[in-house]
Amino acid sequence: MSQEELINMISERAGISKQTVREIIYAFADVWTEEILTNGELTLDNIGDFLIEHRPGRQGLNTDTREVFMVPPRDYLSFTPAQDLINWSNKSS
């Protein structure tokens, strides 16, 4: 689903203008990003937990040349779905 399709669907279901929905989505994205970057986690009830996790550096191996190299440490965003979301997805499949 594209962002425009999401905006159209929410606009129709909520009975509000597409521009208002667009502004709400942009505001949500800004708040979500700020919260994740500031606190490292965000929990949305019935959706799940977003968490920034750290992956330490490690040795890698180039399988073609057998050269050993260092993979740098990095942070990544993980998502753990809420049980309600898991139950819903299992019912619909």
N, C-alpha and C positions, 0 to 999 in steps of 0.2 A: 504494500500500500504506500503510495506517495504521500508527501505532506499535504498536497492540495486535496487529495482524496479524503484524508483524515479531516481536514478543515471542513470540507463539504458535508461529510457524514455528521460531524459534531454540530455543525450549523443547523442541519435539517432536524436532528433529534432534539436539540435544545431550543430550537426556535429563535436563535439569535443570529446576528449578521456574521458573514464570513470574516469581515474585518475585525470584529470583536474577538472571534475565535482565534484568528491569526495572532492578535496582540496577546491573548491569554497564553497561547502555545509558546510564543517568544519569551514572555515573562517567566513561564514555567521552566523553560530551558535555561534561562539566565540564573534563576534561583537554584535549580538543580546543579548546574555546573559550579556555582559559587559554593554551595554546601559541600559538594564532593571534594573540591580543591581545598576548602578550609578545614573541614572536619575529617575527611577521608572516608566518610560513609554516609549513606542515606537509606532510610527504610520507608517504603511505601506500603501501607497496609493493603492486603489482598493482591499485591503485585510482587514484592520481594525486596531483597537487600542488595544495594550497590555498595561496593567496598573497594578502595584502592589497596592493593596488595603489593608487596615488594618481592621481586625475584632476584636473588643474589647472583653475582657474577659466577661464571663457571668456565671450565675448559671445554672447547669444542674441537671437533676433528673434521678436517676437510677429507671426505672419503675418496676424492680423486687423487690428491697428492699426499695424503696421510699427514699433512701438516697440522700441528696442534696450534690453536689460537685461543685467545680469551674472548668469551662472550661477555659484554659489559652488563652490570646490574641494571635493572629497570623496574619501574612501577607499572602496573597494569590494572585495569578496571575489571573486577569480577562481579558477577550477578548470581544470586541465589534466589530462585523463585519461591514465593510464599506457597504454603501448603494448599490454600484455596485455588491458586493459579494452576498448580500441579493437578489437583483434583478435577478442575474444569477442563484442562487440556486432555486428561485421560478419558473423561466422559464423551468428549466430542470426537474422539478418534475411533 
